[in-house]
Structure formats: C-alpha cells, structure tokens
C-alpha cells in the first residue's frame, strides 16, 4: 500500500510519454474487457481511494480531533503559527464556518467520498466475479468509514453515492447517515477478506468493519439518542474471538517509522511514506533544538505542546505510555546536554538588564506550564523561554531518513487495544457481559501489557483517563470527551463551551456553492 502512489504515478507517466509518439504499437492495452478482472486489478483501481483518504488523516482532521480537546495545544510564539486564529478558535471552542481547519477537513473527506464513488463506478462495469465483489465491498467499506468521519464531525451532511451527479444535494439528518454507515458496512462484511496479512494491510477486512461498527454503536446514543451497547460488545467479540490480533508488548514500536503489517495490534492503518507527505506529527511536537538528538536532516517546528491538564493522565513513571513524554532537561542520545546558544535577551525577551546581548548557553529544559505574553493573541512570545514551554509527546517516532519533514510512520486508525477498551466501556454502560469478561479485568489486561499498575476500581473518569493514555495523538480524544460528557469542560484558556460545538459547522465556502445545505445549529 505504501507503494500504490508509485504505481499510479508510473502509469500516468507512461501515458504521457506515449502521447508524444502516436506510432507506438499498443501491445498490452488495458480495456474494459481485461481490466479490472483480477484481484490485483481491483486493488489498483481502488488506489486513488486510499491516496485521498491518507491526505489529511494526520493533518487537518488531526487538528480538529486533538486541538479541540484537552489533549494538545498549538499556541502562537511571536506570531508564528497564529494562522488567522484557527488554532486559537479550536482551543477556545469559538470556531466559525470560516475556520481553515474545518474547511480543509470537509474538503478532504468529501473529496475522498467523490473519489470512492468514481472508483465504484469503474469497478461496477467489470464482469461478475468474487474478486469484483471483494473490490466493491472494500470500496463501500471505505465509503462507510468516510461517512462515519462526517457523521462524527458534522452530523447532518449531504449523502452522495453516485459519481457524476450534477444536482446539488440537500442535507441528510445525522440519524440517517448513521443508518447508511451501518447498512453499508453490514452488507460489505460477507465479501470482505477474513485474512490479516501483508496482502490485506491498509485495506478494509471483516475486522475493520466489525471495529467501525463497534465504534458506531458505542457512540450511538450521541449520534441518534438510542443506546446500542450490546451491539458494540457483539462487534468487539467478533474481533476478539478471531484471535488474529494481540496487544503488543512493545508500545513504542507500534508507532515507529518501520511499523507495518507485522504489528499484531493493528486492525486498520493508513500507510505513509516520507516522500509524499501528510504525516508530520513528530515534526510538530519536537522542539527545534532537538534536531541533533534524532539525527534529523531538517529542523522541526516544535509548535505543538501537550495541554497541561492532560498531563495528569500520565501519572505512573513505569507506564510505557508515559515514557513517550518529553519533559524536563533534554539530552542528546550520548547523554550530553542539549545546549541552545543564545543571549540573555534571546532567552527572555522581557529581560531588563543592560547586558541583554551577552551570550549564554542554555540547557534546554521543557516545562509543563504555558505563560502567555499576549493572551488575546494566544502568544507565548518568541524567545527560548517561550519555545521550551509545554511538554511534548513523541508517539510517532521522528523519521531521520526523511529529507522532506514527512514521516514514514503508518498512522493507526483502529487498534486491538481500542476493541478491548470499547468492550469494557460498553459493559460499564449497561451491555451484558460476555465470555466471562468484566470491564475491570479487560482494562487491567491492557494495563499489565503497558507496565502500569493494576487498578482496583473502575469508574468512568478512570476509563476516560485510560483512553487518554492509550490513544493520545490517534484522533480519538474529541470523540471520547463528547461521549463521556466532558467536552464542555475547562482547560487551558478555554472556560466553557456551547453544546452545539459538539458538531462543527458546514464551511461557509460550501454553503456559498450549495445553498440547499442546512447549517448546523449554533452557527
């Protein structure tokens, strides 16, 4: 899957070259009679679907899911990264239909759906075969995932299932989008592969479908007002009973630059390479002076920090998940201090002494608290003191082989740990227990694997904290906070928020194009 863009690019290049010489004999033409007919043909025909889906999964979509939560924060430093207040708005829950990240995420996911519909139209013309049915099922499963993203972020959205329709769509209610996602996934399952191998990596399998449905049912009360917790447990059990997945003992390895189909905990991943772009999480989190420690050929931006209140989730030093926090004084891999050469004024722009230009060597020390020089501008200042504020969380290890700042780490969409915790939570919320599992036992099984101490009492606050530790930076925090009734809470500079903010607005640019759409309440 990491190589699919090269297949597409090579095919396009070959086409362009052949256009320059109309006398070149066609010896192996692809026509509707011979393509697509084989399993590999259907995979190739679906390539644009996966390329498009990869586009913003770790960019604008990540910004919406993380920066609107208590997980991460992207303050300005001397005006850097202010970007028209788009990140400040996400932090304070006062975004509007013009927010650039909302607009970018909408365009990404609707563009992906359009591409999927186009790919489906191509595949549907192929002769009937088992390979065709699997290809169609995978594309429809991807469309269900894409519509789940829209269901979760916007709720009421246009529903389009045919490519080339020119009539502008109206808004479909959230409960109907829910029903569509459920129906599409259930209908796809019989034709999806039950194999979990390198050959199916990055594509929907039966277990991807079960996990998406578990996520759908766990959030059903939020989405539709109707509880579906027993259904969530059933879908989790379909994954667990397969015995095709396991909790990994090496937590950090799951997010390394060489992660892939060998990771037994991965149910569905979005493959990345460090050339084509779109995965910058290590670059965003690393302080710029840490370039040498990770032997990077570029300077990281160091813009994003962990929200101070979120740090309480990492309450055990031995927990392997806490070990990914970068905090305190920083050192190179050989143990020597990371030294920043600056001046007294360069370290602290508020320094009042007459020797502000005097050179100093500053041992880089990351501190947890953010101290704003200009609250109204969300600005910490532009000195070394400001850039060192906020702990960093390096879940996706830095890619020292990258020359473009792009990361080669695949981005995990569904992990087996999520299935374990979803089952535990669904039982806590009233589902019947199955297979002798209890919520406490399920959570402690995970904690033991993460080298964390056993907990004696499981409350909803404890469960939310466990999910925070486990899935930090994996696009789940906003979704979790809403389900646990904590999204309107206070953190950082955010005081409270309107419950209407549980949904994002349809971008103004989209409403200008299609006035048939109905804006979400509160906007």
C-alpha positions in Angstrom: 0.0 0.0 0.0 2.9 2.4 0.6 3.9 1.9 -3.0 0.5 2.4 -4.6 1.2 6.0 -5.4 4.2 4.9 -7.4 2.1 2.5 -9.4 -0.4 5.4 -10.2 2.4 7.9 -11.0 4.3 5.4 -13.2 1.1 4.6 -15.1 0.4 8.3 -15.7 4.0 9.0 -16.8 3.8 6.1 -19.2 0.6 7.5 -20.7 2.1 11.0 -21.1 5.2 9.6 -22.8 3.2 7.5 -25.2 1.1 10.6 -26.2 4.2 12.1 -27.8 4.5 9.3 -30.3 1.2 8.2 -31.9 3.0 5.4 -33.9 4.0 3.4 -30.8 2.3 0.0 -31.2 -0.1 -1.0 -28.5 0.9 -4.4 -27.3 -0.8 -4.7 -23.9 -3.6 -2.2 -23.8 -5.9 -2.0 -20.7 -9.5 -2.1 -21.8 -12.9 -2.7 -20.2 -12.6 -6.3 -21.4 -9.4 -7.0 -19.5 -9.3 -4.5 -16.6 -10.3 -4.8 -13.9 -10.8 -8.6 -13.7 -8.2 -9.9 -11.3 -7.9 -9.3 -7.6 -4.8 -7.2 -8.1 -6.6 -5.1 -10.7 -9.3 -4.2 -8.3 -6.7 -3.2 -5.7 -5.0 -1.0 -8.4 -8.3 0.5 -9.5 -9.0 1.5 -5.9 -5.7 3.2 -5.4 -7.0 6.8 -5.6 -9.4 6.0 -2.7 -6.6 5.2 -0.4 -4.4 8.0 -1.6 -7.2 10.5 -1.0 -8.1 9.1 2.4 -4.5 9.4 3.5 -4.4 13.1 2.6 -5.5 14.8 5.9 -5.9 11.9 8.3 -2.9 13.2 10.2 -3.3 16.9 9.3 -6.5 18.9 9.3 -8.5 16.0 10.7 -6.0 15.5 13.5 -6.1 19.2 14.3 -9.9 19.1 14.7 -9.9 16.0 16.8 -6.9 16.9 19.1 -6.7 20.7 19.3 -10.4 21.0 20.1 -9.8 18.6 23.1 -7.8 18.8 26.3 -5.1 16.7 24.6 -2.9 19.1 22.6 -2.4 22.8 22.1 -0.8 24.9 19.4 -0.2 28.4 20.7 1.5 31.2 18.8 5.1 32.1 19.6 5.9 35.6 18.4 3.1 35.4 15.9 4.4 32.1 14.5 1.6 29.5 13.9 -1.2 32.0 14.7 -2.6 31.5 11.2 -5.6 33.7 11.5 -6.5 32.3 14.9 -7.6 29.0 13.5 -5.8 27.0 16.3 -6.9 29.5 19.0 -10.5 29.0 17.9 -10.2 25.3 18.1 -8.7 25.6 21.6 -11.4 28.0 22.9 -14.3 26.4 21.1 -15.3 29.6 19.3 -14.6 28.4 15.8 -16.9 29.6 13.0 -17.8 28.4 9.4 -14.6 30.2 8.1 -12.1 28.2 10.2 -9.4 26.9 7.8 -9.0 23.5 9.5 -12.8 22.9 9.4 -12.8 23.9 5.7 -9.7 21.7 5.0 -11.2 18.7 6.7 -14.5 19.0 4.9 -12.8 19.3 1.5 -10.6 16.3 2.3 -13.3 13.9 3.3 -15.9 14.9 0.7 -13.2 14.7 -1.9 -12.4 11.2 -0.7 -16.0 10.2 -1.0 -16.2 11.6 -4.5 -13.1 9.6 -5.4 -14.6 6.4 -3.9 -17.8 6.9 -5.8 -15.8 7.3 -9.0 -13.8 4.1 -8.2 -17.0 2.2 -7.5 -18.4 3.3 -10.9 -15.3 1.9 -12.6 -15.4 -1.4 -10.7 -19.1 -1.9 -11.2 -18.5 -2.2 -15.0 -16.3 -5.3 -14.6 -17.6 -8.8 -15.2 -19.1 -10.5 -12.2 -16.6 -12.4 -10.1 -15.6 -13.0 -6.4 -12.7 -10.6 -6.9 -15.2 -7.9 -8.1 -17.4 -8.4 -5.1 -14.5 -8.1 -2.8 -13.3 -5.0 -4.6 -16.7 -3.4 -4.3 -17.1 -4.4 -0.7 -13.7 -2.8 0.2 -14.6 0.5 -1.6 -18.1 0.6 0.1 -16.4 -0.1 3.4 -14.0 2.8 2.8 -17.0 5.0 1.9 -18.7 3.9 5.2 -15.6 4.9 7.1 -15.5 8.3 5.3 -19.2 8.9 6.1 -18.5 7.9 9.7 -15.9 10.7 9.8 -18.6 13.2 8.6 -21.2 11.7 10.9 -18.9 12.2 13.8 -17.7 15.7 12.9 -20.7 17.3 11.3 -23.7 15.0 11.9 -26.0 16.3 9.3 -24.3 16.1 5.9 -25.1 15.6 2.2 -25.3 11.9 1.2 -23.9 11.1 -2.2 -23.5 7.6 -3.5 -23.3 8.1 -7.3 -20.5 9.6 -9.3 -21.2 12.4 -11.8 -24.5 13.6 -10.3 -24.8 17.3 -11.1 -27.8 18.1 -9.0 -26.8 19.8 -5.7 -27.7 17.6 -2.7 -29.6 18.6 0.4 -28.6 17.8 4.0 -29.3 14.3 5.3 -30.1 14.1 9.0 -27.5 12.5 11.3 -29.6 9.5 12.2 -30.0 8.7 8.5 -26.2 9.0 7.9 -25.9 6.6 10.9 -28.3 4.1 9.3 -26.4 4.4 6.0 -23.0 3.7 7.5 -24.4 0.7 9.4 -26.2 -0.8 6.4 -23.2 -0.3 4.1 -20.8 -1.9 6.5 -23.1 -4.9 7.3 -23.7 -5.5 3.6 -19.9 -5.3 2.9 -18.8 -7.8 5.5 -19.7 -11.1 3.7 -17.4 -10.1 0.7 -14.6 -8.6 2.8 -11.5 -10.7 3.4 -11.1 -12.5 6.7 -7.3 -12.6 6.2 -5.0 -10.4 8.3 -1.7 -10.4 6.3 0.6 -8.1 4.5 -1.6 -8.5 1.4 -4.7 -7.0 3.2 -2.8 -4.4 5.2 -4.2 -0.9 4.7 -7.4 -2.2 3.2 -10.8 -3.0 4.9 -11.2 -6.5 6.2 -14.1 -8.1 8.1 -12.4 -7.0 11.3 -12.0 -3.4 10.1 -15.8 -3.5 9.5 -16.5 -5.0 12.9 -14.4 -2.4 14.6 -16.0 0.5 12.8 -19.4 -0.9 13.8 -18.3 -1.2 17.4 -17.3 2.4 17.3 -20.6 3.4 15.7 -22.7 1.5 18.3 -20.6 2.7 21.2 -21.4 6.3 20.1 -25.0 5.6 19.0 -26.6 7.4 21.9 -24.6 10.5 21.0 -25.4 10.1 17.3 -29.0 9.1 17.4 -30.2 9.2 21.0 -30.6 5.4 21.1 -28.3 3.1 23.1 -26.6 0.2 21.2 -24.1 -1.0 23.7 -25.0 -4.7 23.4 -24.3 -4.4 19.6 -21.0 -2.8 20.4 -20.0 -5.8 22.5 -21.1 -8.2 19.8 -18.8 -6.4 17.3 -15.9 -6.4 19.7 -16.4 -10.1 20.3 -16.2 -10.7 16.6 -12.7 -9.2 16.6 -11.6 -10.8 19.9 -12.8 -14.3 19.1 -10.9 -14.3 15.8 -7.6 -14.5 17.7 -6.0 -12.7 14.8 -4.9 -9.8 17.0 -3.0 -9.3 20.2 -1.8 -6.5 22.5 1.8 -5.6 21.7 4.3 -5.7 24.5 6.4 -3.0 22.8 4.1 0.0 22.8 6.5 2.5 21.1 7.3 0.0 18.3 3.7 0.3 17.1 4.4 3.9 16.0 8.0 3.6 14.8 8.9 4.5 11.2 9.0 0.9 10.3 5.6 -0.1 11.6 3.5 -2.1 9.3 1.7 -5.4 8.9 4.0 -7.1 11.4 2.3 -5.2 14.2 -0.2 -7.7 15.7 -2.3 -4.9 17.4 -3.1 -3.1 14.1 -6.6 -3.7 12.7 -6.6 -0.8 10.2 -3.7 1.5 9.3 -3.2 4.3 6.8 0.1 3.7 5.1 2.6 6.6 4.8 6.0 7.1 3.3 8.4 10.0 4.0 8.2 11.4 0.4 4.6 12.0 -0.5 3.6 13.9 2.7 0.8 14.3 5.1 2.2 12.9 8.4 4.2 15.5 10.4 3.4 14.7 14.0 6.9 14.3 15.2 7.9 17.4 13.4 5.1 19.4 15.1 5.9 18.1 18.6 9.7 18.2 18.6 11.5 21.3 20.0 13.7 22.8 17.2 16.9 22.3 19.3 16.3 18.5 19.3 17.2 18.1 15.7 20.7 16.6 16.6 19.3 14.2 19.1 17.2 12.5 16.5 19.7 13.0 13.6 17.2 14.8 11.5 18.1 16.4 8.2 15.6 19.2 8.9 14.7 21.5 11.7 11.4 20.5 13.5 8.9 23.2 14.2 8.2 22.5 17.8 4.9 24.2 17.7 2.6 21.8 19.5 2.6 21.0 23.2 0.7 18.7 25.5 -2.2 20.5 27.2 -1.1 21.0 30.9 -4.3 19.4 32.3 -3.9 16.3 30.1 -0.5 15.5 31.8 -2.4 14.2 34.8 -3.3 11.1 32.7 0.4 10.1 32.7 0.6 9.5 36.5 2.9 6.5 36.5 6.6 6.7 35.5 6.8 3.0 34.8 3.8 3.1 32.4 5.4 2.7 28.9 2.9 5.3 27.6 4.3 7.9 30.0 7.8 7.3 28.8 7.0 8.9 25.4 6.6 12.3 27.1 9.5 14.7 26.6 9.9 16.8 29.7 12.5 18.5 31.9 16.1 18.9 30.9 16.9 17.4 27.5 19.9 15.4 26.4 21.5 14.0 23.3 21.5 10.3 22.7 25.1 10.1 24.0 23.9 11.7 27.3 25.4 15.1 26.8 23.2 18.2 27.4 21.3 19.8 24.6 22.7 23.3 24.6 21.0 26.3 23.0 23.4 29.1 22.3 21.6 32.4 22.7 21.8 35.7 24.7 20.1 36.9 27.9 17.6 38.8 25.8 17.3 35.9 23.4 16.4 33.6 26.3 13.9 36.0 27.9 12.7 38.9 25.7 11.5 40.7 28.9 15.0 40.8 30.3 15.6 44.4 31.6 19.3 44.3 32.2 21.8 46.4 30.3 23.7 43.3 29.2 20.9 41.7 27.2 23.2 40.9 24.3 25.6 38.9 26.5 25.9 35.3 25.2 24.7 32.4 27.3 24.5 28.7 26.9 21.0 27.4 27.8 20.5 23.8 28.7 17.2 23.0 27.0 14.5 22.3 29.7 10.9 21.7 28.7 8.4 23.0 31.3 4.7 22.0 31.6 3.2 25.4 32.1 2.3 27.8 29.3 2.7 31.5 30.2 1.1 33.9 27.7 2.7 37.2 26.9 -0.4 38.2 25.0 -3.5 36.2 25.9 -5.6 37.9 23.2 -3.2 36.8 20.5 -2.7 33.3 22.1 1.0 34.2 22.1 3.7 32.9 24.4 6.4 35.1 23.0 9.3 34.5 20.6 12.3 33.7 22.9 13.9 30.5 24.0 11.9 30.6 27.2 8.6 30.5 25.2 9.7 27.8 22.8 10.5 25.5 25.7 7.1 25.8 27.3 4.9 22.7 27.2 5.9 19.0 27.4 5.9 17.2 24.1 4.5 13.7 23.3 6.5 11.8 20.8 4.3 8.8 20.0 5.2 8.7 16.3 9.0 8.5 16.4 10.9 11.0 14.3 12.0 9.8 10.9 15.7 10.6 10.4 15.6 9.2 6.9 13.2 11.9 5.7 14.6 14.9 3.8 11.1 16.5 3.4 9.8 16.6 7.0 7.3 13.9 6.1 7.1 10.9 8.3 7.2 7.3 7.2 5.2 6.0 10.2 1.9 4.5 9.2 -1.0 6.1 11.0 -3.1 3.7 13.0 -6.8 4.1 12.6 -8.0 1.1 14.6 -6.0 -0.9 17.2 -6.9 -4.0 19.1 -6.5 -2.0 22.4 -9.4 0.1 21.3 -11.6 -3.0 20.9 -10.6 -4.2 24.4 -11.5 -0.8 25.9 -14.6 -0.4 23.9 -15.9 -3.7 25.1 -15.1 -2.8 28.7 -16.8 0.6 28.3 -19.9 -0.8 26.7 -20.4 -3.3 29.5 -19.9 -0.4 32.0 -22.7 1.4 30.2 -25.1 -1.4 30.5 -24.4 -4.1 28.0 -24.5 -7.8 29.0 -21.0 -9.2 29.8 -19.8 -12.0 27.5 -17.1 -14.6 27.6 -16.6 -14.0 31.3 -15.1 -10.6 30.7 -15.6 -7.8 33.2 -14.7 -4.2 32.5 -12.1 -4.1 35.3 -10.4 -7.3 34.1 -10.3 -6.0 30.5 -8.7 -2.7 31.5 -6.2 -4.4 33.8 -5.2 -6.8 31.0 -4.3 -3.8 28.9 -2.5 -2.0 31.8 -0.4 -5.0 32.5 0.8 -5.1 29.0 1.7 -1.4 29.3 3.6 -2.0 32.5 1.1 0.0 34.5 -0.2 -1.0 38.0 -3.4 -2.8 38.5 -6.4 -0.6 39.3 -8.9 -1.7 42.0 -11.9 0.4 41.0 -13.1 1.3 37.5 -15.1 4.5 37.2 -16.0 6.4 34.1 -13.3 9.0 35.0 -10.7 6.3 35.3 -11.8 4.8 31.9 -11.6 8.2 30.2 -8.1 8.7 31.6 -7.1 5.2 30.4 -8.3 6.0 26.9 -6.4 9.3 27.1 -3.1 7.5 28.0 -3.6 4.8 25.4 -4.8 6.8 22.4 -3.1 10.2 22.7 -2.5 11.7 19.2 -4.6 9.0 17.5 -7.6 11.1 16.7 -9.9 9.8 19.4 -9.8 12.4 22.2 -12.6 14.7 21.0 -14.8 11.7 20.3 -14.2 10.3 23.8 -14.8 13.6 25.6 -18.1 14.1 23.9 -19.2 10.5 24.8 -18.1 10.9 28.4 -19.8 14.3 28.7 -16.6 16.3 29.2 -16.3 18.2 26.0 -17.7 21.4 27.5 -15.1 21.3 30.4 -12.4 23.8 31.2 -8.8 23.6 30.2 -6.0 26.0 29.2 -7.6 29.3 28.1 -10.9 27.6 27.5 -13.6 28.3 30.1 -16.6 26.5 28.8 -18.4 26.0 25.5 -21.8 25.7 23.9 -23.0 22.1 23.4 -23.6 23.0 19.8 -19.8 22.8 19.4 -20.0 19.1 19.6 -20.6 19.4 15.9 -18.5 21.5 13.5 -20.1 24.0 11.1 -20.5 23.3 7.4 -17.9 25.6 5.9 -19.2 28.9 4.5 -17.4 28.3 1.3 -19.5 25.1 0.8 -22.8 26.9 1.7 -22.0 29.6 -0.9 -21.7 26.9 -3.5 -24.7 24.9 -2.4 -27.4 26.9 -0.5 -29.5 23.7 -0.4 -27.4 22.6 2.6 -28.7 23.4 6.1 -26.1 24.8 8.6 -25.8 23.1 11.9 -27.4 24.7 15.0 -25.4 27.4 16.7 -23.7 28.7 13.6 
